Amino acid sequence: MSLQDDLTAVRRNLNELVRSVERLERDVENAARQAPATPRAPRQEGMVPVPDTPYDSSLWKDADDEGLGARDRRAP
């Protein structure tokens, strides 16, 4: 293949990509218009305070240490 053939193939593929993206944008716009409006939860802005008090240890009952395996078993 010559350089000119390669450039022609690249242009053709790029044009096809542009057409595909435009078609996708139109499809998304049409789908957004046809979809019923879904209520969205109000967005909370700002920082979320995290308490300094320790978590209740019952939250971690029956939990394994991820990556370390279960407490009562040995690694292979």
PyMOL Python script that loads the backbone (N, CA, C, O; Angstrom):
from pymol import cmd

cmd.read_pdbstr("""\
ATOM      1  N   MET A   1       0.841  -1.175   0.000  1.00  0.00           N
ATOM      2  CA  MET A   1       0.000   0.000   0.000  1.00  0.00           C
ATOM      3  C   MET A   1       0.886   1.238   0.000  1.00  0.00           C
ATOM      4  O   MET A   1       1.920   1.281   0.666  1.00  0.00           O
ATOM      5  N   SER A   2       0.475   2.213  -0.735  1.00  0.00           N
ATOM      6  CA  SER A   2       1.252   3.448  -0.788  1.00  0.00           C
ATOM      7  C   SER A   2       0.804   4.384   0.332  1.00  0.00           C
ATOM      8  O   SER A   2      -0.214   4.159   0.987  1.00  0.00           O
ATOM      9  N   LEU A   3       1.578   5.419   0.528  1.00  0.00           N
ATOM     10  CA  LEU A   3       1.250   6.417   1.536  1.00  0.00           C
ATOM     11  C   LEU A   3      -0.089   7.073   1.222  1.00  0.00           C
ATOM     12  O   LEU A   3      -0.876   7.346   2.128  1.00  0.00           O
ATOM     13  N   GLN A   4      -0.348   7.326  -0.053  1.00  0.00           N
ATOM     14  CA  GLN A   4      -1.610   7.953  -0.447  1.00  0.00           C
ATOM     15  C   GLN A   4      -2.794   7.040  -0.112  1.00  0.00           C
ATOM     16  O   GLN A   4      -3.835   7.513   0.345  1.00  0.00           O
ATOM     17  N   ASP A   5      -2.633   5.739  -0.340  1.00  0.00           N
ATOM     18  CA  ASP A   5      -3.704   4.786  -0.005  1.00  0.00           C
ATOM     19  C   ASP A   5      -3.949   4.762   1.503  1.00  0.00           C
ATOM     20  O   ASP A   5      -5.092   4.698   1.955  1.00  0.00           O
ATOM     21  N   ASP A   6      -2.864   4.814   2.272  1.00  0.00           N
ATOM     22  CA  ASP A   6      -3.006   4.839   3.732  1.00  0.00           C
ATOM     23  C   ASP A   6      -3.733   6.090   4.196  1.00  0.00           C
ATOM     24  O   ASP A   6      -4.605   6.011   5.061  1.00  0.00           O
ATOM     25  N   LEU A   7      -3.390   7.241   3.636  1.00  0.00           N
ATOM     26  CA  LEU A   7      -4.056   8.486   4.010  1.00  0.00           C
ATOM     27  C   LEU A   7      -5.528   8.478   3.632  1.00  0.00           C
ATOM     28  O   LEU A   7      -6.375   8.973   4.376  1.00  0.00           O
ATOM     29  N   THR A   8      -5.819   7.919   2.485  1.00  0.00           N
ATOM     30  CA  THR A   8      -7.220   7.819   2.053  1.00  0.00           C
ATOM     31  C   THR A   8      -8.008   6.928   3.009  1.00  0.00           C
ATOM     32  O   THR A   8      -9.145   7.246   3.357  1.00  0.00           O
ATOM     33  N   ALA A   9      -7.415   5.823   3.431  1.00  0.00           N
ATOM     34  CA  ALA A   9      -8.082   4.918   4.375  1.00  0.00           C
ATOM     35  C   ALA A   9      -8.290   5.596   5.724  1.00  0.00           C
ATOM     36  O   ALA A   9      -9.337   5.425   6.349  1.00  0.00           O
ATOM     37  N   VAL A  10      -7.311   6.357   6.174  1.00  0.00           N
ATOM     38  CA  VAL A  10      -7.438   7.067   7.447  1.00  0.00           C
ATOM     39  C   VAL A  10      -8.549   8.106   7.359  1.00  0.00           C
ATOM     40  O   VAL A  10      -9.356   8.226   8.280  1.00  0.00           O
ATOM     41  N   ARG A  11      -8.598   8.861   6.260  1.00  0.00           N
ATOM     42  CA  ARG A  11      -9.662   9.865   6.093  1.00  0.00           C
ATOM     43  C   ARG A  11     -11.040   9.200   6.078  1.00  0.00           C
ATOM     44  O   ARG A  11     -11.982   9.692   6.699  1.00  0.00           O
ATOM     45  N   ARG A  12     -11.146   8.084   5.366  1.00  0.00           N
ATOM     46  CA  ARG A  12     -12.420   7.371   5.281  1.00  0.00           C
ATOM     47  C   ARG A  12     -12.853   6.888   6.674  1.00  0.00           C
ATOM     48  O   ARG A  12     -14.015   7.030   7.054  1.00  0.00           O
ATOM     49  N   ASN A  13     -11.911   6.321   7.424  1.00  0.00           N
ATOM     50  CA  ASN A  13     -12.236   5.841   8.773  1.00  0.00           C
ATOM     51  C   ASN A  13     -12.589   6.987   9.703  1.00  0.00           C
ATOM     52  O   ASN A  13     -13.496   6.860  10.526  1.00  0.00           O
ATOM     53  N   LEU A  14     -11.886   8.104   9.584  1.00  0.00           N
ATOM     54  CA  LEU A  14     -12.172   9.260  10.417  1.00  0.00           C
ATOM     55  C   LEU A  14     -13.549   9.831  10.096  1.00  0.00           C
ATOM     56  O   LEU A  14     -14.291  10.205  11.005  1.00  0.00           O
ATOM     57  N   ASN A  15     -13.893   9.901   8.828  1.00  0.00           N
ATOM     58  CA  ASN A  15     -15.226  10.380   8.438  1.00  0.00           C
ATOM     59  C   ASN A  15     -16.315   9.457   8.975  1.00  0.00           C
ATOM     60  O   ASN A  15     -17.355   9.924   9.440  1.00  0.00           O
ATOM     61  N   GLU A  16     -16.081   8.169   8.911  1.00  0.00           N
ATOM     62  CA  GLU A  16     -17.053   7.208   9.438  1.00  0.00           C
ATOM     63  C   GLU A  16     -17.191   7.360  10.947  1.00  0.00           C
ATOM     64  O   GLU A  16     -18.294   7.248  11.482  1.00  0.00           O
ATOM     65  N   LEU A  17     -16.094   7.612  11.632  1.00  0.00           N
ATOM     66  CA  LEU A  17     -16.135   7.838  13.077  1.00  0.00           C
ATOM     67  C   LEU A  17     -16.942   9.087  13.404  1.00  0.00           C
ATOM     68  O   LEU A  17     -17.753   9.075  14.329  1.00  0.00           O
ATOM     69  N   VAL A  18     -16.727  10.168  12.654  1.00  0.00           N
ATOM     70  CA  VAL A  18     -17.475  11.409  12.880  1.00  0.00           C
ATOM     71  C   VAL A  18     -18.965  11.162  12.664  1.00  0.00           C
ATOM     72  O   VAL A  18     -19.785  11.616  13.462  1.00  0.00           O
ATOM     73  N   ARG A  19     -19.325  10.451  11.600  1.00  0.00           N
ATOM     74  CA  ARG A  19     -20.741  10.147  11.342  1.00  0.00           C
ATOM     75  C   ARG A  19     -21.334   9.302  12.469  1.00  0.00           C
ATOM     76  O   ARG A  19     -22.470   9.528  12.885  1.00  0.00           O
ATOM     77  N   SER A  20     -20.571   8.336  12.960  1.00  0.00           N
ATOM     78  CA  SER A  20     -21.065   7.481  14.040  1.00  0.00           C
ATOM     79  C   SER A  20     -21.285   8.265  15.325  1.00  0.00           C
ATOM     80  O   SER A  20     -22.277   8.046  16.020  1.00  0.00           O
ATOM     81  N   VAL A  21     -20.385   9.162  15.645  1.00  0.00           N
ATOM     82  CA  VAL A  21     -20.534   9.975  16.857  1.00  0.00           C
ATOM     83  C   VAL A  21     -21.731  10.906  16.717  1.00  0.00           C
ATOM     84  O   VAL A  21     -22.495  11.074  17.668  1.00  0.00           O
ATOM     85  N   GLU A  22     -21.905  11.506  15.560  1.00  0.00           N
ATOM     86  CA  GLU A  22     -23.066  12.378  15.346  1.00  0.00           C
ATOM     87  C   GLU A  22     -24.365  11.590  15.481  1.00  0.00           C
ATOM     88  O   GLU A  22     -25.328  12.072  16.077  1.00  0.00           O
ATOM     89  N   ARG A  23     -24.392  10.385  14.931  1.00  0.00           N
ATOM     90  CA  ARG A  23     -25.583   9.532  15.031  1.00  0.00           C
ATOM     91  C   ARG A  23     -25.846   9.174  16.496  1.00  0.00           C
ATOM     92  O   ARG A  23     -26.994   9.186  16.939  1.00  0.00           O
ATOM     93  N   LEU A  24     -24.804   8.859  17.237  1.00  0.00           N
ATOM     94  CA  LEU A  24     -24.945   8.530  18.652  1.00  0.00           C
ATOM     95  C   LEU A  24     -25.465   9.729  19.439  1.00  0.00           C
ATOM     96  O   LEU A  24     -26.324   9.573  20.307  1.00  0.00           O
ATOM     97  N   GLU A  25     -24.956  10.917  19.145  1.00  0.00           N
ATOM     98  CA  GLU A  25     -25.438  12.122  19.828  1.00  0.00           C
ATOM     99  C   GLU A  25     -26.921  12.345  19.562  1.00  0.00           C
ATOM    100  O   GLU A  25     -27.675  12.685  20.474  1.00  0.00           O
ATOM    101  N   ARG A  26     -27.341  12.154  18.311  1.00  0.00           N
ATOM    102  CA  ARG A  26     -28.766  12.307  17.990  1.00  0.00           C
ATOM    103  C   ARG A  26     -29.603  11.275  18.725  1.00  0.00           C
ATOM    104  O   ARG A  26     -30.668  11.601  19.248  1.00  0.00           O
ATOM    105  N   ASP A  27     -29.137  10.035  18.769  1.00  0.00           N
ATOM    106  CA  ASP A  27     -29.883   8.980  19.466  1.00  0.00           C
ATOM    107  C   ASP A  27     -30.022   9.285  20.960  1.00  0.00           C
ATOM    108  O   ASP A  27     -31.077   9.060  21.552  1.00  0.00           O
ATOM    109  N   VAL A  28     -28.954   9.794  21.553  1.00  0.00           N
ATOM    110  CA  VAL A  28     -29.007  10.132  22.975  1.00  0.00           C
ATOM    111  C   VAL A  28     -29.966  11.286  23.212  1.00  0.00           C
ATOM    112  O   VAL A  28     -30.738  11.254  24.170  1.00  0.00           O
ATOM    113  N   GLU A  29     -29.933  12.304  22.363  1.00  0.00           N
ATOM    114  CA  GLU A  29     -30.860  13.431  22.509  1.00  0.00           C
ATOM    115  C   GLU A  29     -32.304  12.960  22.370  1.00  0.00           C
ATOM    116  O   GLU A  29     -33.169  13.372  23.143  1.00  0.00           O
ATOM    117  N   ASN A  30     -32.568  12.102  21.391  1.00  0.00           N
ATOM    118  CA  ASN A  30     -33.929  11.587  21.195  1.00  0.00           C
ATOM    119  C   ASN A  30     -34.371  10.758  22.390  1.00  0.00           C
ATOM    120  O   ASN A  30     -35.512  10.877  22.837  1.00  0.00           O
ATOM    121  N   ALA A  31     -33.492   9.926  22.908  1.00  0.00           N
ATOM    122  CA  ALA A  31     -33.836   9.109  24.063  1.00  0.00           C
ATOM    123  C   ALA A  31     -34.100   9.976  25.285  1.00  0.00           C
ATOM    124  O   ALA A  31     -34.991   9.675  26.080  1.00  0.00           O
ATOM    125  N   ALA A  32     -33.327  11.056  25.440  1.00  0.00           N
ATOM    126  CA  ALA A  32     -33.525  11.947  26.582  1.00  0.00           C
ATOM    127  C   ALA A  32     -34.862  12.664  26.480  1.00  0.00           C
ATOM    128  O   ALA A  32     -35.524  12.895  27.492  1.00  0.00           O
ATOM    129  N   ARG A  33     -35.264  13.017  25.263  1.00  0.00           N
ATOM    130  CA  ARG A  33     -36.556  13.689  25.083  1.00  0.00           C
ATOM    131  C   ARG A  33     -37.716  12.746  25.340  1.00  0.00           C
ATOM    132  O   ARG A  33     -38.746  13.159  25.873  1.00  0.00           O
ATOM    133  N   GLN A  34     -37.561  11.481  24.966  1.00  0.00           N
ATOM    134  CA  GLN A  34     -38.652  10.522  25.093  1.00  0.00           C
ATOM    135  C   GLN A  34     -38.756   9.911  26.481  1.00  0.00           C
ATOM    136  O   GLN A  34     -39.823   9.435  26.866  1.00  0.00           O
ATOM    137  N   ALA A  35     -37.681   9.917  27.226  1.00  0.00           N
ATOM    138  CA  ALA A  35     -37.688   9.295  28.550  1.00  0.00           C
ATOM    139  C   ALA A  35     -38.473  10.168  29.517  1.00  0.00           C
ATOM    140  O   ALA A  35     -38.392  11.395  29.464  1.00  0.00           O
ATOM    141  N   PRO A  36     -39.233   9.528  30.401  1.00  0.00           N
ATOM    142  CA  PRO A  36     -39.943  10.330  31.405  1.00  0.00           C
ATOM    143  C   PRO A  36     -38.940  10.949  32.368  1.00  0.00           C
ATOM    144  O   PRO A  36     -37.891  10.376  32.662  1.00  0.00           O
ATOM    145  N   ALA A  37     -39.290  12.117  32.842  1.00  0.00           N
ATOM    146  CA  ALA A  37     -38.401  12.816  33.772  1.00  0.00           C
ATOM    147  C   ALA A  37     -38.351  12.044  35.085  1.00  0.00           C
ATOM    148  O   ALA A  37     -39.388  11.747  35.679  1.00  0.00           O
ATOM    149  N   THR A  38     -37.174  11.730  35.522  1.00  0.00           N
ATOM    150  CA  THR A  38     -37.007  11.010  36.783  1.00  0.00           C
ATOM    151  C   THR A  38     -36.626  12.009  37.859  1.00  0.00           C
ATOM    152  O   THR A  38     -35.754  12.853  37.653  1.00  0.00           O
ATOM    153  N   PRO A  39     -37.279  11.915  39.001  1.00  0.00           N
ATOM    154  CA  PRO A  39     -36.922  12.843  40.079  1.00  0.00           C
ATOM    155  C   PRO A  39     -35.523  12.539  40.590  1.00  0.00           C
ATOM    156  O   PRO A  39     -35.147  11.378  40.754  1.00  0.00           O
ATOM    157  N   ARG A  40     -34.784  13.560  40.832  1.00  0.00           N
ATOM    158  CA  ARG A  40     -33.421  13.405  41.338  1.00  0.00           C
ATOM    159  C   ARG A  40     -33.367  13.867  42.788  1.00  0.00           C
ATOM    160  O   ARG A  40     -34.029  14.827  43.184  1.00  0.00           O
ATOM    161  N   ALA A  41     -32.571  13.166  43.552  1.00  0.00           N
ATOM    162  CA  ALA A  41     -32.394  13.547  44.946  1.00  0.00           C
ATOM    163  C   ALA A  41     -31.641  14.871  44.998  1.00  0.00           C
ATOM    164  O   ALA A  41     -30.754  15.118  44.180  1.00  0.00           O
ATOM    165  N   PRO A  42     -31.987  15.707  45.942  1.00  0.00           N
ATOM    166  CA  PRO A  42     -31.256  16.975  46.043  1.00  0.00           C
ATOM    167  C   PRO A  42     -29.795  16.713  46.368  1.00  0.00           C
ATOM    168  O   PRO A  42     -29.467  15.837  47.167  1.00  0.00           O
ATOM    169  N   ARG A  43     -28.949  17.465  45.754  1.00  0.00           N
ATOM    170  CA  ARG A  43     -27.518  17.271  45.937  1.00  0.00           C
ATOM    171  C   ARG A  43     -27.051  18.039  47.161  1.00  0.00           C
ATOM    172  O   ARG A  43     -27.349  19.222  47.327  1.00  0.00           O
ATOM    173  N   GLN A  44     -26.324  17.349  48.004  1.00  0.00           N
ATOM    174  CA  GLN A  44     -25.823  17.987  49.210  1.00  0.00           C
ATOM    175  C   GLN A  44     -24.436  18.540  48.927  1.00  0.00           C
ATOM    176  O   GLN A  44     -23.523  17.804  48.554  1.00  0.00           O
ATOM    177  N   GLU A  45     -24.296  19.816  49.107  1.00  0.00           N
ATOM    178  CA  GLU A  45     -23.020  20.474  48.858  1.00  0.00           C
ATOM    179  C   GLU A  45     -22.233  20.575  50.148  1.00  0.00           C
ATOM    180  O   GLU A  45     -22.798  20.534  51.241  1.00  0.00           O
ATOM    181  N   GLY A  46     -20.956  20.703  50.014  1.00  0.00           N
ATOM    182  CA  GLY A  46     -20.107  20.938  51.175  1.00  0.00           C
ATOM    183  C   GLY A  46     -19.537  19.648  51.738  1.00  0.00           C
ATOM    184  O   GLY A  46     -19.668  18.570  51.159  1.00  0.00           O
ATOM    185  N   MET A  47     -18.911  19.801  52.872  1.00  0.00           N
ATOM    186  CA  MET A  47     -18.246  18.680  53.519  1.00  0.00           C
ATOM    187  C   MET A  47     -19.230  17.897  54.380  1.00  0.00           C
ATOM    188  O   MET A  47     -20.184  18.457  54.921  1.00  0.00           O
ATOM    189  N   VAL A  48     -18.988  16.622  54.496  1.00  0.00           N
ATOM    190  CA  VAL A  48     -19.792  15.759  55.347  1.00  0.00           C
ATOM    191  C   VAL A  48     -18.987  15.498  56.613  1.00  0.00           C
ATOM    192  O   VAL A  48     -17.873  14.979  56.534  1.00  0.00           O
ATOM    193  N   PRO A  49     -19.524  15.847  57.771  1.00  0.00           N
ATOM    194  CA  PRO A  49     -18.763  15.626  58.993  1.00  0.00           C
ATOM    195  C   PRO A  49     -18.664  14.136  59.316  1.00  0.00           C
ATOM    196  O   PRO A  49     -19.637  13.395  59.172  1.00  0.00           O
ATOM    197  N   VAL A  50     -17.493  13.709  59.749  1.00  0.00           N
ATOM    198  CA  VAL A  50     -17.265  12.322  60.169  1.00  0.00           C
ATOM    199  C   VAL A  50     -16.927  12.369  61.650  1.00  0.00           C
ATOM    200  O   VAL A  50     -15.975  13.041  62.047  1.00  0.00           O
ATOM    201  N   PRO A  51     -17.696  11.661  62.472  1.00  0.00           N
ATOM    202  CA  PRO A  51     -17.456  11.741  63.911  1.00  0.00           C
ATOM    203  C   PRO A  51     -16.129  11.087  64.300  1.00  0.00           C
ATOM    204  O   PRO A  51     -15.648  10.172  63.632  1.00  0.00           O
ATOM    205  N   ASP A  52     -15.550  11.583  65.399  1.00  0.00           N
ATOM    206  CA  ASP A  52     -14.298  11.035  65.910  1.00  0.00           C
ATOM    207  C   ASP A  52     -14.520   9.811  66.782  1.00  0.00           C
ATOM    208  O   ASP A  52     -13.573   9.095  67.109  1.00  0.00           O
ATOM    209  N   THR A  53     -15.749   9.575  67.151  1.00  0.00           N
ATOM    210  CA  THR A  53     -16.030   8.428  68.020  1.00  0.00           C
ATOM    211  C   THR A  53     -15.833   7.136  67.251  1.00  0.00           C
ATOM    212  O   THR A  53     -16.109   7.082  66.052  1.00  0.00           O
ATOM    213  N   PRO A  54     -15.354   6.083  67.928  1.00  0.00           N
ATOM    214  CA  PRO A  54     -15.147   4.806  67.221  1.00  0.00           C
ATOM    215  C   PRO A  54     -16.472   4.194  66.783  1.00  0.00           C
ATOM    216  O   PRO A  54     -17.516   4.404  67.401  1.00  0.00           O
ATOM    217  N   TYR A  55     -16.395   3.433  65.701  1.00  0.00           N
ATOM    218  CA  TYR A  55     -17.583   2.732  65.224  1.00  0.00           C
ATOM    219  C   TYR A  55     -17.934   1.606  66.186  1.00  0.00           C
ATOM    220  O   TYR A  55     -17.082   1.103  66.918  1.00  0.00           O
ATOM    221  N   ASP A  56     -19.186   1.229  66.168  1.00  0.00           N
ATOM    222  CA  ASP A  56     -19.643   0.117  66.979  1.00  0.00           C
ATOM    223  C   ASP A  56     -18.969  -1.160  66.475  1.00  0.00           C
ATOM    224  O   ASP A  56     -19.042  -1.461  65.283  1.00  0.00           O
ATOM    225  N   SER A  57     -18.324  -1.905  67.350  1.00  0.00           N
ATOM    226  CA  SER A  57     -17.586  -3.102  66.933  1.00  0.00           C
ATOM    227  C   SER A  57     -18.502  -4.191  66.384  1.00  0.00           C
ATOM    228  O   SER A  57     -18.027  -5.098  65.700  1.00  0.00           O
ATOM    229  N   SER A  58     -19.811  -4.125  66.667  1.00  0.00           N
ATOM    230  CA  SER A  58     -20.718  -5.142  66.119  1.00  0.00           C
ATOM    231  C   SER A  58     -20.864  -5.011  64.604  1.00  0.00           C
ATOM    232  O   SER A  58     -21.321  -5.941  63.939  1.00  0.00           O
ATOM    233  N   LEU A  59     -20.473  -3.843  64.053  1.00  0.00           N
ATOM    234  CA  LEU A  59     -20.506  -3.683  62.599  1.00  0.00           C
ATOM    235  C   LEU A  59     -19.533  -4.637  61.920  1.00  0.00           C
ATOM    236  O   LEU A  59     -19.761  -5.058  60.786  1.00  0.00           O
ATOM    237  N   TRP A  60     -18.466  -4.972  62.598  1.00  0.00           N
ATOM    238  CA  TRP A  60     -17.398  -5.770  61.996  1.00  0.00           C
ATOM    239  C   TRP A  60     -17.495  -7.246  62.378  1.00  0.00           C
ATOM    240  O   TRP A  60     -16.632  -8.036  61.992  1.00  0.00           O
ATOM    241  N   LYS A  61     -18.521  -7.631  63.123  1.00  0.00           N
ATOM    242  CA  LYS A  61     -18.690  -9.029  63.512  1.00  0.00           C
ATOM    243  C   LYS A  61     -18.865  -9.884  62.253  1.00  0.00           C
ATOM    244  O   LYS A  61     -19.610  -9.511  61.347  1.00  0.00           O
ATOM    245  N   ASP A  62     -18.201 -10.994  62.196  1.00  0.00           N
ATOM    246  CA  ASP A  62     -18.258 -11.945  61.079  1.00  0.00           C
ATOM    247  C   ASP A  62     -17.643 -11.387  59.795  1.00  0.00           C
ATOM    248  O   ASP A  62     -17.904 -11.909  58.711  1.00  0.00           O
ATOM    249  N   ALA A  63     -16.848 -10.357  59.901  1.00  0.00           N
ATOM    250  CA  ALA A  63     -16.194  -9.803  58.717  1.00  0.00           C
ATOM    251  C   ALA A  63     -14.765 -10.318  58.641  1.00  0.00           C
ATOM    252  O   ALA A  63     -14.067 -10.390  59.653  1.00  0.00           O
ATOM    253  N   ASP A  64     -14.339 -10.671  57.448  1.00  0.00           N
ATOM    254  CA  ASP A  64     -12.970 -11.107  57.238  1.00  0.00           C
ATOM    255  C   ASP A  64     -12.120  -9.907  56.849  1.00  0.00           C
ATOM    256  O   ASP A  64     -12.613  -8.942  56.266  1.00  0.00           O
ATOM    257  N   ASP A  65     -10.851  -9.981  57.177  1.00  0.00           N
ATOM    258  CA  ASP A  65      -9.933  -8.944  56.732  1.00  0.00           C
ATOM    259  C   ASP A  65      -9.669  -9.179  55.255  1.00  0.00           C
ATOM    260  O   ASP A  65      -9.099 -10.201  54.873  1.00  0.00           O
ATOM    261  N   GLU A  66     -10.079  -8.243  54.440  1.00  0.00           N
ATOM    262  CA  GLU A  66      -9.955  -8.419  52.998  1.00  0.00           C
ATOM    263  C   GLU A  66      -8.491  -8.571  52.611  1.00  0.00           C
ATOM    264  O   GLU A  66      -7.640  -7.763  52.984  1.00  0.00           O
ATOM    265  N   GLY A  67      -8.228  -9.606  51.870  1.00  0.00           N
ATOM    266  CA  GLY A  67      -6.873  -9.863  51.417  1.00  0.00           C
ATOM    267  C   GLY A  67      -6.056 -10.680  52.394  1.00  0.00           C
ATOM    268  O   GLY A  67      -4.999 -11.197  52.034  1.00  0.00           O
ATOM    269  N   LEU A  68      -6.527 -10.806  53.627  1.00  0.00           N
ATOM    270  CA  LEU A  68      -5.780 -11.566  54.627  1.00  0.00           C
ATOM    271  C   LEU A  68      -6.422 -12.913  54.916  1.00  0.00           C
ATOM    272  O   LEU A  68      -5.799 -13.774  55.537  1.00  0.00           O
ATOM    273  N   GLY A  69      -7.633 -13.104  54.485  1.00  0.00           N
ATOM    274  CA  GLY A  69      -8.320 -14.365  54.721  1.00  0.00           C
ATOM    275  C   GLY A  69      -9.063 -14.348  56.040  1.00  0.00           C
ATOM    276  O   GLY A  69      -9.039 -13.360  56.774  1.00  0.00           O
ATOM    277  N   ALA A  70      -9.709 -15.435  56.324  1.00  0.00           N
ATOM    278  CA  ALA A  70     -10.488 -15.559  57.554  1.00  0.00           C
ATOM    279  C   ALA A  70      -9.558 -15.768  58.746  1.00  0.00           C
ATOM    280  O   ALA A  70      -8.460 -16.304  58.596  1.00  0.00           O
ATOM    281  N   ARG A  71      -9.994 -15.349  59.917  1.00  0.00           N
ATOM    282  CA  ARG A  71      -9.168 -15.439  61.112  1.00  0.00           C
ATOM    283  C   ARG A  71      -8.910 -16.868  61.535  1.00  0.00           C
ATOM    284  O   ARG A  71      -7.838 -17.181  62.053  1.00  0.00           O
ATOM    285  N   ASP A  72      -9.880 -17.737  61.320  1.00  0.00           N
ATOM    286  CA  ASP A  72      -9.735 -19.111  61.819  1.00  0.00           C
ATOM    287  C   ASP A  72      -9.148 -20.081  60.786  1.00  0.00           C
ATOM    288  O   ASP A  72      -9.127 -21.288  61.024  1.00  0.00           O
ATOM    289  N   ARG A  73      -8.685 -19.583  59.670  1.00  0.00           N
ATOM    290  CA  ARG A  73      -8.097 -20.458  58.642  1.00  0.00           C
ATOM    291  C   ARG A  73      -6.688 -19.985  58.321  1.00  0.00           C
ATOM    292  O   ARG A  73      -6.332 -18.825  58.531  1.00  0.00           O
ATOM    293  N   ARG A  74      -5.910 -20.907  57.812  1.00  0.00           N
ATOM    294  CA  ARG A  74      -4.548 -20.559  57.408  1.00  0.00           C
ATOM    295  C   ARG A  74      -4.506 -20.386  55.893  1.00  0.00           C
ATOM    296  O   ARG A  74      -5.267 -21.020  55.162  1.00  0.00           O
ATOM    297  N   ALA A  75      -3.625 -19.536  55.443  1.00  0.00           N
ATOM    298  CA  ALA A  75      -3.458 -19.323  54.013  1.00  0.00           C
ATOM    299  C   ALA A  75      -2.833 -20.557  53.379  1.00  0.00           C
ATOM    300  O   ALA A  75      -2.051 -21.249  54.031  1.00  0.00           O
ATOM    301  N   PRO A  76      -3.155 -20.847  52.137  1.00  0.00           N
ATOM    302  CA  PRO A  76      -2.589 -22.037  51.490  1.00  0.00           C
ATOM    303  C   PRO A  76      -1.107 -21.918  51.265  1.00  0.00           C
ATOM    304  O   PRO A  76      -0.488 -22.839  50.731  1.00  0.00           O
TER     305      PRO A  76
END
""", "prot")
cmd.dss("prot")
cmd.show_as("cartoon", "prot")
cmd.util.cbc("prot")
cmd.orient("prot")
